[in-house]
Amino acid sequence: MYKIRYDEESDVLTILVSESGKLSHAEEIGDVVVHLGRDGKPLLLEVLNASRNVSLMVQALAKKEVAA
């Protein structure tokens, strides 16, 4: 189960994907930072500028839902 936290001051949404595994490195893809374990699987996601980006994600998903 994912753990989600939003820090209003830094406008960052943090999603804990897995509590198991050792952090190896992180990759930044636009406003998303993916922290990966040694096995290459994501452990943590950070959405930067979350107040803007999450709203855009929801809009995009809503459009897909309507089209389906």
N, C-alpha and C positions, 0 to 999 in steps of 0.2 A: 504494500500500500504506500502511495506517495505521501510525503509530508510537504506541505506548501506554506510558505511564509512570505509576507510582503513587508518590505521596509519602506515606509512612506518618505522618510528623509532622503534616502539615496535613490528612491524610485526603482528598486530592484525586487523582482519576484524570484524567489528561490524555490526550486522543486527538488526534493531529495528523492531520487529514483531508487537507490539501493543503499542499505547500510552495511552491506558486506562488500569486501574488496578493499584493496589499497589504492589510494590515489596515485596515478602515474603522471598525468599531465592534463592540461586543459587546451581546448581549441576554441578560438573566438570566430564565430560566423555571424557577421553583422552585429546585431545587438543581443546575440545569444552566446553565452559562454558554456561550453559542454566540458565538464570535468570527467575524465575517463580513468578507469581502473587499469591495472596492469594487463588485464585480459582484453582491453579495448572496449569494454562495455561502459555505457554512461552511468555515473554514480550520482551526479548533481548537475542540474541545469540552472543557469542564472539568466533571466530575461532583463536586460538593461532598458532603461526608459520604459518601464513596464506600463505606466499609465497610458501611454500611446500605443505600444506594441500589442498589448493584450486585447485592447479594443479592436485593433486591425485584424488580429487573429480570429476573434469572435465573428466579426463581419464576414471574413473569408469563409469560415466554417458554415455560417448561416446561408451564404450563397450556394455552397455545395449541397447543403441539405435541401434547399428549395429545388435545385436542379435534379436531384436524385429521384 
